[in-house]
């Protein structure tokens, strides 16, 4: 028996999210704990799973606060380290009228980039059912080597490997480098969550099904999830395509973490059912539940600390 349901490696940072205007006419920002891999873990924890995080923050008050908040959520922080020299990574999030966002990152360098290969605890990864990661831990050589060591450990120990590219163009020297590293991630993963625009960028195909077909011709991926924003989501599995409608509502104010919330729910179902012989009805249930959770999180500021409970998600679905 493995002690962790999911272990995730990647960035943990502060999202400074716009939250109104001061009396002096200045923008106000709310400091929300964030980072895609840890957001996924927060959703999984709300659904009752044992989860652990691998990463690095600064030895500053923001890093200490992040570590404390993550631990309060019940996420294991034994492998969350603090860098003695480099500060905690920051992201400033500008919200558009439709709830979508623009990011400005302060990461040149940031502590999440400082994770080293020798700091990877292979035992913690070996004791996990799923290993989850994204592409931000592959932007620079040191943390990239750490990620590759973790991936090799996960593969060697029979973990299901989960990948969300979560492309953030400003953090790469160029999109050609990003493409090469995403290729590496695809070569390892059993489960892929990819957004519609990422799929079109990577494959050059406008049609989502054509894009997934191109991916699957090159990579042995059991389950591909495509998040399509206001169009809902799709699952591609063993020659089957299942689509689920979105849960659109008027209360949307912040899209941050919607994809992570969605993917946390997907991994919840994979832990429940596995990856073998999934039926159309199971795939549709999985997508519908995940779409509902993603819709709920858009009505809240931030993501990591405000993930919905299973009861909240079911109640929202029943009353939608």
N, C-alpha and C positions, 0 to 999 in steps of 0.2 A: 504494500500500500504506500502510495506517495503522499507526503504530508501537505504539499501545496496543490491546489487545483490549477492555479495559474501563477506564473512568475513573469514579470514584464521588465524589460530593460529599456532605458531611454531618458528623456528629458523630464525634469521636474523644475518648475519655474514659477514666477509670479506673473500673472496676467493683470496688468493695470488696465481695467476696462472703463471706458467713459461712462460717467454716471451723473450727468447734469452739469449745471453752470453755477458758479459761486455768485455771491452778491456783487463781487467786483467784476463779474463777467468772464471769469476764468473757467476753463474746463476742470471738472472734478473727475478723479479717477479712483475706482475701488480696487484694492489689492486682492485679487482672487487667486488662490493656489490653483495651479494648472499644469499642463503637460499631458499630451495625448495618451501615452502608455499608462500613466497613473490614473487618468480619468477612467480608462477602461477597467482598471482594477477596482476603482471606487464603485462603479456600477455592479460589478461582480460581487463585491462584498455586500452590497445592499440586497443581493439575491441569495445570500447565504453561503458564499464560497470562501475558502481559505486562499488568501492571495499574498504575494510578496513582491517587493520592488527592488530593482537593482539600478543604482544611479549615483549621481553626485551633485551636491549643492555646495554653496560657499560656507566658510566658517564665519558667517556674519549673522546679524539678527534676522534677516529674511530667510536664510538657510535653516537656522534653528527653528523658526516659526513653521516653515514648511515641514520639517521633519516631525515636529510635534503634532501638526494638524493631520498629517498622513497616519501617524501612529494612533491618533484619536479615532480615526475612521476604522481602525482594525486591520490596516494593511501592515504586514511585517516589514520592518525597516532595518533588519540586521545588515542588509547589504546596501543601505543608503549611506554613503560616505560624505564627509565634508572636506573640501579642499582648503588648505591653509593659506593659499595665496590668491586664488582667483575667485571673484565674487559670484554670487548666485545669478543665474541668467534671468533676464527680464524681458517681457514682451508688452508693448503698449498696443491696446486693441481699440481701433476706431470703428464704431458701429454705424453702418449705413441705415437709411430709412426703412429698408426691407428686412433689417435684422442681420444682414450679412456683414462681414468684417474686413478690415485691412489691418495688417500687422506691421509694427516696427520693433525689431529685435535689438536688444543690447547684449551681444554675445560675441565679443571680439577681443579676447575669448570670454566664455562663460563657464561656470563650474561644471555644467553637464558634459562639456567637451573634454574634461580632464580625467574621465574614467580610464584606467589603464588595464591592459591585458592581464597583468599579474594580480590585479585586484578582483578578478572574477572568481567567485566561489563556485567551483564546479559541482560541489555536493548539493547546494541549494537548487541548482538547475536540474540535476539528476533526479531530485526528489519532487519534481513538478510534472503534472500531467500535460500542461500546455505551456509553451514558451512563446511570449508575445513581444514583438518589437516593431519599430517604425524606421523610417529612413533618416531621421534627424540624428540618430546615433551613428551615422555613417558619413557625415559631412567632412570629418577631419580624421587624419591617419590614426592618432592614438586611440580615440574612442571607437573608430572603425575596427581596429584590431581587437579591442575588447569585445565588440559585438560579434565578430567572426569566431572568436574563441567560445563565446556563449552559444552561438549557433551550432558549432561542431559538437559541443558538449550535449546540447539538446538532441541533436540528431543521433549521436552515439547511444543515448539513453532512452530512445524511443518516445520522446516527447512529441506531441502534436505541435507543429510550428505554425504560428499565426503572424501574419504580416499586414500592416497598414502603411502604405508609402507616406501618406500625410505630407505631401510635397509642400515645402515652403521655399519658394524660389529665391528670396533674398539671402537665404543661409547657404547657398551654394555658389561656388566660383563661377559656375556656368551650368546650363541645363544638360550639356553633354556629360559632364561628370555625374550629375544627378541620375541621368539615364543609366549609366554604367552601374551605379550602386543599387538602383532599383532592380536591375537585372540580377544582381547578386541576391537580393532579398527574395525575388521570385524563384530563384533556383533552389531555395531551401524550404519554402513554405508549403504546408498542406492546406491551409485556409488563407484566403486573400480577401480583404475588404478594400475596395478601391472606389473612389468617387468618379462620377461621370466625366468630369473634365480631366482628371488624371488618366483615365482609361483612353480618352481621345488623344491626349498628349503623347502617351507612351506608345500606342499602337498606330496612330495616324488614321484610325477608322472613325468616321462620324457615327455609324450605327453601333450601338453598344454590343449587340450580339456578335457582330463581325469582329469587334475588338476583343471580346472574350475568346472567340474561336482562334484568333491569332495568338493570344496568350497561351491557350491550352495546347496549341500545336508545338510550342517551344518548351513549355514548363508543365511538370506533372503536379497539377494543383487539384485537389479533390473537390473543393468547394470555393466558388468565387461569388462574393457578394458585391453588387454594384449599388452604391447609394446615389440617388438621383434627385435629391433635394425635394422640391415641390411636386415632383413626379412619382415619388415613392421609392421603392427599392426592388431589386431583382436578385434571385439566387440561381446560379448555374451549377448544376450537379448531375454528373453521369448522363449527359445528353438531354437533361430536363431543364426547362426554364420556367421559373415561377415568379410572378410579379405580385406585389402587394401595394395597395393605395396608401398615400400619406394621410396623416391626421392633421389637416390644416386648421388653424384657429387664429382668432384676431389678437390674442394676447402675446404673440411672438415679439420678443424684444432683444434677444441675444442668441445668435446661432452657435456661440462657442461651446464646443463639447458635444454637439448633437451627433456627429459621426461616431465619437467615442462611446457615447451612451448607447447608440444603436449597436455598435460592435460588442460592447460588454454583454448585451442581451443575447446576441448571436452565440458568443462563446459559452454563455450559460446553457443554452440548449445543446450545444455540442458536448458539454460535460454531462448533460442528462442522457443524451441519446447516442453519442459517439458519431463517427463519420461513415459507418457502413450501412448501406441499404436504407438510406433516408427516403421517405415517401413524400409525394406531392403535398399531402395534407400537413405533414410535419414541417416542411419547408415554408408553407404558407403561414402556419401558426407562428413559426419562428420570426418571419419577416414582419408580420402584423404586430406582434408584441414589441419588437424592436423599433418599428416605426412610431408606435404610440409613446414609448419611453423617450425617443428622440424629440418628439413634438413637445412633451412635457418640459424637457430641460430648456427648451427655447423660451419658456416663459419666466425663467429665473436668471439672475446674473451669475456668471461663472458656471462651473460644472462640478469640479472635484468634490466640493463639500455639500452639494445640494442635489445629489442624485435621488431620483424617485424610488420609493419602495415598490415591491411587487404588488402590494394591495392598491397603492395609488395608481399604478399602471392599469391594473385590471378594472378598477372603478372608472378610470378615464375612458377606457375602451367601451365599457358597458353604457356609459352615458353620452358618448360622442354622437 
